[in-house]
């Protein structure tokens, strides 16, 4: 199954919890990751994750993980249609503008969202946990 990164939905992640870049000429294409392949063979992964908000609610989403250091460089949250809305990170944090955008998108106050904790889907061979303050 080959898809464009911007076409992935939360349903795609429910079917295949881990995606990676396809080895194609078009750099926007991703494929589901196959377990036997070593993670070191890829530049990045897109992994289904659970996002835990400060108000104790949980949201299904996605984290983008660099393979070189297993750092998370973006999170995505699905909208009512199941499309994923991307929120790029700067290091392990958002700018205040980014935090406000995410809180507004979730229809919550900043204090209800942050700090936000995330944890990768168990199908990814390394547990990726983090906090965005």
N, CA and C atoms as a LAMMPS dump frame, in Angstrom:
ITEM: TIMESTEP
0
ITEM: NUMBER OF ATOMS
399
ITEM: BOX BOUNDS ff ff ff
-5.0000000000000000e+02 5.0000000000000000e+02
-5.0000000000000000e+02 5.0000000000000000e+02
-5.0000000000000000e+02 5.0000000000000000e+02
ITEM: ATOMS id mol type element x y z
1 1 1 N 0.847 -1.18 0
2 1 2 C 0 0 0
3 1 3 C 0.889 1.238 0
4 2 1 N 0.727 2.05 -0.976
5 2 2 C 1.518 3.265 -1.143
6 2 3 C 0.575 4.456 -1.029
7 3 1 N 0.941 5.438 -0.172
8 3 2 C 0.102 6.629 0.013
9 3 3 C 0.978 7.859 0.082
10 4 1 N 0.387 8.99 -0.193
11 4 2 C 1.075 10.258 0.018
12 4 3 C 0.958 10.605 1.499
13 5 1 N 2.026 11.145 2.057
14 5 2 C 2.075 11.435 3.489
15 5 3 C 0.89 12.284 3.931
16 6 1 N 0.514 13.275 3.128
17 6 2 C -0.572 14.173 3.509
18 6 3 C -1.951 13.543 3.338
19 7 1 N -2.014 12.335 2.775
20 7 2 C -3.292 11.634 2.627
21 7 3 C -3.545 10.626 3.745
22 8 1 N -2.569 10.411 4.611
23 8 2 C -2.759 9.455 5.703
24 8 3 C -3.862 9.93 6.644
25 9 1 N -4.659 8.986 7.105
26 9 2 C -5.728 9.273 8.06
27 9 3 C -5.506 8.433 9.319
28 10 1 N -6.27 8.726 10.348
29 10 2 C -6.167 7.934 11.569
30 10 3 C -6.569 6.485 11.294
31 11 1 N -7.466 6.262 10.333
32 11 2 C -7.857 4.896 9.966
33 11 3 C -6.681 4.134 9.352
34 12 1 N -5.844 4.82 8.577
35 12 2 C -4.638 4.181 8.04
36 12 3 C -3.74 3.719 9.173
37 13 1 N -3.624 4.541 10.226
38 13 2 C -2.78 4.179 11.363
39 13 3 C -3.401 3.069 12.203
40 14 1 N -4.717 2.972 12.206
41 14 2 C -5.358 1.854 12.909
42 14 3 C -5.097 0.547 12.165
43 15 1 N -5.066 0.613 10.843
44 15 2 C -4.779 -0.58 10.034
45 15 3 C -3.294 -0.939 10.061
46 16 1 N -2.437 0.084 9.981
47 16 2 C -0.985 -0.089 9.976
48 16 3 C -0.397 0.973 10.904
49 17 1 N -0.072 0.637 12.145
50 17 2 C 0.352 1.645 13.13
51 17 3 C 1.686 2.336 12.842
52 18 1 N 2.498 1.785 11.935
53 18 2 C 3.808 2.374 11.661
54 18 3 C 3.995 2.498 10.151
55 19 1 N 4.395 3.713 9.711
56 19 2 C 4.649 4.003 8.305
57 19 3 C 6.055 4.575 8.172
58 20 1 N 6.615 4.469 6.978
59 20 2 C 7.925 5.038 6.701
60 20 3 C 7.96 5.525 5.255
61 21 1 N 8.989 6.289 4.93
62 21 2 C 9.126 6.785 3.564
63 21 3 C 9.295 5.619 2.612
64 22 1 N 8.649 5.708 1.464
65 22 2 C 8.809 4.706 0.409
66 22 3 C 10.124 4.992 -0.314
67 23 1 N 10.744 3.983 -0.821
68 23 2 C 11.981 4.154 -1.583
69 23 3 C 11.617 4.426 -3.035
70 24 1 N 11.105 5.602 -3.291
71 24 2 C 10.651 5.989 -4.621
72 24 3 C 11.24 7.346 -4.977
73 25 1 N 11.051 7.758 -6.201
74 25 2 C 11.502 9.077 -6.638
75 25 3 C 10.704 10.195 -5.978
76 26 1 N 9.422 9.951 -5.726
77 26 2 C 8.543 10.954 -5.123
78 26 3 C 8.713 10.906 -3.604
79 27 1 N 9.25 11.966 -3.022
80 27 2 C 9.549 11.988 -1.59
81 27 3 C 8.329 12.219 -0.716
82 28 1 N 7.142 12.272 -1.29
83 28 2 C 5.937 12.439 -0.483
84 28 3 C 5.249 11.097 -0.207
85 29 1 N 5.798 10.003 -0.74
86 29 2 C 5.159 8.696 -0.617
87 29 3 C 5.637 7.927 0.612
88 30 1 N 4.671 7.284 1.279
89 30 2 C 4.969 6.455 2.448
90 30 3 C 4.334 5.084 2.262
91 31 1 N 4.868 4.124 3.005
92 31 2 C 4.353 2.756 2.991
93 31 3 C 4.28 2.247 4.431
94 32 1 N 3.42 1.268 4.681
95 32 2 C 3.432 0.655 6.017
96 32 3 C 4.77 -0.036 6.254
97 33 1 N 5.266 0.069 7.463
98 33 2 C 6.535 -0.562 7.827
99 33 3 C 6.293 -2.03 8.108
100 34 1 N 7.206 -2.848 7.637
101 34 2 C 7.135 -4.289 7.868
102 34 3 C 8.084 -4.672 8.99
103 35 1 N 7.601 -5.351 9.986
104 35 2 C 8.362 -5.696 11.191
105 35 3 C 9.761 -6.272 10.953
106 36 1 N 9.959 -7.161 9.982
107 36 2 C 11.304 -7.738 9.849
108 36 3 C 12.385 -6.723 9.473
109 37 1 N 11.995 -5.591 8.9
110 37 2 C 12.984 -4.594 8.494
111 37 3 C 13.537 -3.866 9.712
112 38 1 N 14.837 -3.678 9.75
113 38 2 C 15.461 -2.951 10.855
114 38 3 C 15.094 -1.477 10.779
115 39 1 N 14.877 -0.856 11.928
116 39 2 C 14.513 0.561 11.898
117 39 3 C 15.662 1.417 11.381
118 40 1 N 16.891 0.943 11.537
119 40 2 C 18.053 1.695 11.075
120 40 3 C 18.102 1.815 9.553
121 41 1 N 17.305 1.01 8.852
122 41 2 C 17.271 1.052 7.388
123 41 3 C 16.432 2.206 6.853
124 42 1 N 15.855 3.009 7.746
125 42 2 C 14.948 4.083 7.338
126 42 3 C 15.358 5.395 7.988
127 43 1 N 14.979 6.511 7.349
128 43 2 C 15.299 7.84 7.878
129 43 3 C 14.332 8.287 8.964
130 44 1 N 13.063 7.938 8.792
131 44 2 C 12.044 8.409 9.718
132 44 3 C 10.863 7.454 9.723
133 45 1 N 10.081 7.562 10.79
134 45 2 C 8.865 6.772 10.934
135 45 3 C 7.723 7.673 11.345
136 46 1 N 6.536 7.246 10.987
137 46 2 C 5.305 7.906 11.376
138 46 3 C 4.527 6.868 12.161
139 47 1 N 4.376 7.101 13.448
140 47 2 C 3.914 6.067 14.369
141 47 3 C 2.631 6.516 15.062
142 48 1 N 1.647 5.637 15.074
143 48 2 C 0.435 5.924 15.838
144 48 3 C 0.834 6.12 17.291
145 49 1 N 0.204 7.076 17.942
146 49 2 C 0.557 7.383 19.325
147 49 3 C -0.681 7.795 20.104
148 50 1 N -0.565 7.673 21.406
149 50 2 C -1.574 8.2 22.306
150 50 3 C -1.025 9.484 22.892
151 51 1 N -1.811 10.548 22.798
152 51 2 C -1.439 11.841 23.349
153 51 3 C -2.259 12.058 24.61
154 52 1 N -1.577 12.333 25.708
155 52 2 C -2.222 12.537 27.001
156 52 3 C -2.174 14.023 27.333
157 53 1 N -3.341 14.645 27.396
158 53 2 C -3.406 16.062 27.709
159 53 3 C -3.396 16.277 29.223
160 54 1 N -3.071 17.482 29.624
161 54 2 C -3 17.81 31.046
162 54 3 C -4.341 17.595 31.744
163 55 1 N -5.444 17.789 31.028
164 55 2 C -6.773 17.596 31.637
165 55 3 C -7.149 16.115 31.763
166 56 1 N -6.194 15.222 31.54
167 56 2 C -6.32 13.768 31.673
168 56 3 C -7.093 13.115 30.522
169 57 1 N -7.407 13.867 29.472
170 57 2 C -8.035 13.252 28.311
171 57 3 C -6.947 12.678 27.408
172 58 1 N -7.342 11.751 26.567
173 58 2 C -6.415 11.115 25.634
174 58 3 C -6.931 11.284 24.217
175 59 1 N -5.999 11.426 23.29
176 59 2 C -6.327 11.583 21.881
177 59 3 C -5.428 10.64 21.081
178 60 1 N -6.02 9.977 20.092
179 60 2 C -5.207 9.193 19.169
180 60 3 C -4.58 10.143 18.174
181 61 1 N -3.346 9.885 17.847
182 61 2 C -2.667 10.732 16.89
183 61 3 C -1.47 10.022 16.299
184 62 1 N -0.519 10.815 15.825
185 62 2 C 0.678 10.301 15.185
186 62 3 C 1.862 11.131 15.638
187 63 1 N 2.999 10.465 15.78
188 63 2 C 4.259 11.161 16.013
189 63 3 C 5.204 10.83 14.861
190 64 1 N 5.964 11.823 14.421
191 64 2 C 6.991 11.625 13.395
192 64 3 C 8.322 11.511 14.121
193 65 1 N 9.041 10.421 13.88
194 65 2 C 10.251 10.087 14.634
195 65 3 C 11.45 10.002 13.699
196 66 1 N 12.513 10.75 14.017
197 66 2 C 13.787 10.621 13.293
198 66 3 C 14.473 9.338 13.776
199 67 1 N 14.936 8.552 12.855
200 67 2 C 15.577 7.292 13.223
201 67 3 C 16.939 7.508 13.87
202 68 1 N 17.681 8.513 13.44
203 68 2 C 19.051 8.713 13.917
204 68 3 C 19.138 8.871 15.431
205 69 1 N 18.204 9.585 16.03
206 69 2 C 18.251 9.802 17.478
207 69 3 C 16.92 9.53 18.178
208 70 1 N 15.95 8.982 17.43
209 70 2 C 14.606 8.682 17.923
210 70 3 C 13.908 9.907 18.505
211 71 1 N 14.216 11.08 17.933
212 71 2 C 13.554 12.299 18.386
213 71 3 C 12.25 12.498 17.617
214 72 1 N 11.292 13.08 18.283
215 72 2 C 9.996 13.376 17.684
216 72 3 C 10.054 14.795 17.128
217 73 1 N 9.76 14.944 15.846
218 73 2 C 9.835 16.268 15.237
219 73 3 C 8.482 16.816 14.815
220 74 1 N 7.434 16.038 15.001
221 74 2 C 6.104 16.51 14.674
222 74 3 C 5.074 15.599 15.33
223 75 1 N 3.926 16.174 15.659
224 75 2 C 2.795 15.368 16.088
225 75 3 C 1.63 15.711 15.178
226 76 1 N 0.669 14.814 15.094
227 76 2 C -0.531 15.077 14.308
228 76 3 C -1.727 14.532 15.07
229 77 1 N -2.818 15.248 14.941
230 77 2 C -4.063 14.889 15.609
231 77 3 C -5.141 14.815 14.547
232 78 1 N -6.03 13.835 14.673
233 78 2 C -7.053 13.706 13.643
234 78 3 C -8.207 14.676 13.89
235 79 1 N -8.802 15.115 12.787
236 79 2 C -9.985 15.959 12.893
237 79 3 C -11.223 15.073 12.833
238 80 1 N -12.401 15.685 12.785
239 80 2 C -13.655 14.916 12.806
240 80 3 C -13.801 14.012 11.586
241 81 1 N -13.118 14.299 10.491
242 81 2 C -13.172 13.456 9.288
243 81 3 C -12.121 12.345 9.322
244 82 1 N -11.224 12.371 10.302
245 82 2 C -10.157 11.376 10.367
246 82 3 C -8.868 11.826 9.72
247 83 1 N -8.886 13.01 9.07
248 83 2 C -7.654 13.552 8.489
249 83 3 C -6.715 13.967 9.611
250 84 1 N -5.426 13.89 9.371
251 84 2 C -4.44 14.257 10.386
252 84 3 C -3.97 15.691 10.174
253 85 1 N -4.024 16.472 11.229
254 85 2 C -3.578 17.854 11.213
255 85 3 C -2.205 17.886 11.88
256 86 1 N -1.213 18.355 11.142
257 86 2 C 0.188 18.316 11.576
258 86 3 C 0.545 19.536 12.426
259 87 1 N 1.299 19.275 13.504
260 87 2 C 1.826 20.332 14.364
261 87 3 C 3.331 20.092 14.526
262 88 1 N 4.153 20.753 13.709
263 88 2 C 5.61 20.567 13.788
264 88 3 C 6.168 21.059 15.119
265 89 1 N 7.172 20.349 15.605
266 89 2 C 7.848 20.718 16.852
267 89 3 C 9.17 21.389 16.528
268 90 1 N 9.636 22.182 17.465
269 90 2 C 10.969 22.79 17.391
270 90 3 C 11.748 22.19 18.553
271 91 1 N 12.57 21.211 18.262
272 91 2 C 13.163 20.439 19.346
273 91 3 C 12.059 19.581 19.926
274 92 1 N 11.886 19.607 21.229
275 92 2 C 10.791 18.874 21.863
276 92 3 C 9.725 19.831 22.356
277 93 1 N 9.61 20.984 21.742
278 93 2 C 8.66 21.965 22.243
279 93 3 C 8.012 22.729 21.1
280 94 1 N 6.943 23.382 21.404
281 94 2 C 6.254 24.287 20.497
282 94 3 C 6.628 25.702 20.867
283 95 1 N 6.495 26.586 19.921
284 95 2 C 6.52 28.004 20.255
285 95 3 C 5.178 28.299 20.93
286 96 1 N 5.07 29.423 21.581
287 96 2 C 3.807 29.797 22.201
288 96 3 C 2.712 29.871 21.143
289 97 1 N 3.055 30.377 19.966
290 97 2 C 2.087 30.459 18.866
291 97 3 C 1.584 29.058 18.487
292 98 1 N 2.494 28.093 18.412
293 98 2 C 2.12 26.714 18.089
294 98 3 C 1.245 26.098 19.167
295 99 1 N 1.569 26.376 20.429
296 99 2 C 0.754 25.86 21.534
297 99 3 C -0.661 26.417 21.469
298 100 1 N -0.756 27.719 21.206
299 100 2 C -2.078 28.348 21.119
300 100 3 C -2.884 27.758 19.959
301 101 1 N -2.214 27.51 18.844
302 101 2 C -2.878 26.931 17.675
303 101 3 C -3.428 25.544 18.008
304 102 1 N -2.627 24.719 18.687
305 102 2 C -3.065 23.378 19.058
306 102 3 C -4.21 23.442 20.06
307 103 1 N -4.088 24.279 21.08
308 103 2 C -5.151 24.403 22.086
309 103 3 C -6.453 24.871 21.43
310 104 1 N -6.354 25.83 20.531
311 104 2 C -7.541 26.326 19.83
312 104 3 C -8.154 25.22 18.984
313 105 1 N -7.304 24.47 18.288
314 105 2 C -7.788 23.367 17.47
315 105 3 C -8.565 22.359 18.331
316 106 1 N -8.064 22.108 19.55
317 106 2 C -8.713 21.161 20.459
318 106 3 C -9.863 21.784 21.237
319 107 1 N -10.075 23.087 21.047
320 107 2 C -11.115 23.82 21.762
321 107 3 C -10.93 23.724 23.283
322 108 1 N -9.663 23.923 23.694
323 108 2 C -9.311 23.863 25.111
324 108 3 C -8.387 25.031 25.442
325 109 1 N -8.297 25.337 26.726
326 109 2 C -7.352 26.345 27.196
327 109 3 C -5.959 25.734 27.215
328 110 1 N -4.929 26.574 27.107
329 110 2 C -3.538 26.087 27.143
330 110 3 C -3.289 25.203 28.358
331 111 1 N -3.789 25.623 29.519
332 111 2 C -3.571 24.874 30.756
333 111 3 C -4.243 23.518 30.79
334 112 1 N -5.184 23.275 29.884
335 112 2 C -5.83 21.962 29.799
336 112 3 C -5.057 21.019 28.88
337 113 1 N -4.185 21.574 28.042
338 113 2 C -3.463 20.773 27.049
339 113 3 C -2.039 20.468 27.49
340 114 1 N -1.316 21.484 27.977
341 114 2 C 0.11 21.348 28.279
342 114 3 C 0.369 21.327 29.777
343 115 1 N 1.317 20.508 30.194
344 115 2 C 2.193 19.673 29.371
345 115 3 C 1.434 18.504 28.745
346 116 1 N 1.823 18.18 27.53
347 116 2 C 1.231 17.108 26.75
348 116 3 C 2.235 15.963 26.703
349 117 1 N 1.802 14.785 27.081
350 117 2 C 2.652 13.592 27.027
351 117 3 C 2.234 12.741 25.835
352 118 1 N 3.194 12.058 25.239
353 118 2 C 2.869 11.161 24.138
354 118 3 C 3.6 9.838 24.332
355 119 1 N 3.022 8.789 23.745
356 119 2 C 3.63 7.456 23.807
357 119 3 C 3.301 6.722 22.514
358 120 1 N 4.331 6.135 21.914
359 120 2 C 4.167 5.443 20.638
360 120 3 C 3.35 4.161 20.791
361 121 1 N 2.773 3.744 19.682
362 121 2 C 2.027 2.489 19.599
363 121 3 C 2.98 1.34 19.905
364 122 1 N 2.504 0.3 20.595
365 122 2 C 3.4 -0.81 20.959
366 122 3 C 3.977 -1.596 19.784
367 123 1 N 3.43 -1.437 18.58
368 123 2 C 3.984 -2.166 17.439
369 123 3 C 5.357 -1.634 17.03
370 124 1 N 5.654 -0.368 17.345
371 124 2 C 6.983 0.165 17.049
372 124 3 C 7.966 -0.5 18.004
373 125 1 N 9.107 -0.987 17.515
374 125 2 C 9.996 -1.797 18.36
375 125 3 C 10.635 -1.055 19.54
376 126 1 N 10.67 0.245 19.52
377 126 2 C 11.217 1.009 20.638
378 126 3 C 10.117 1.928 21.15
379 127 1 N 9.89 1.912 22.444
380 127 2 C 8.869 2.794 23.002
381 127 3 C 9.387 4.221 22.959
382 128 1 N 8.599 5.085 22.356
383 128 2 C 8.939 6.503 22.272
384 128 3 C 7.959 7.246 23.179
385 129 1 N 8.473 7.792 24.257
386 129 2 C 7.662 8.579 25.181
387 129 3 C 8.284 9.954 25.288
388 130 1 N 7.439 10.94 25.503
389 130 2 C 7.976 12.281 25.675
390 130 3 C 6.941 13.221 26.238
391 131 1 N 7.395 14.406 26.493
392 131 2 C 6.524 15.443 27.034
393 131 3 C 6.806 16.741 26.278
394 132 1 N 5.746 17.446 25.978
395 132 2 C 5.863 18.755 25.366
396 132 3 C 5.349 19.748 26.396
397 133 1 N 6.25 20.599 26.868
398 133 2 C 5.893 21.544 27.931
399 133 3 C 5.469 22.879 27.375
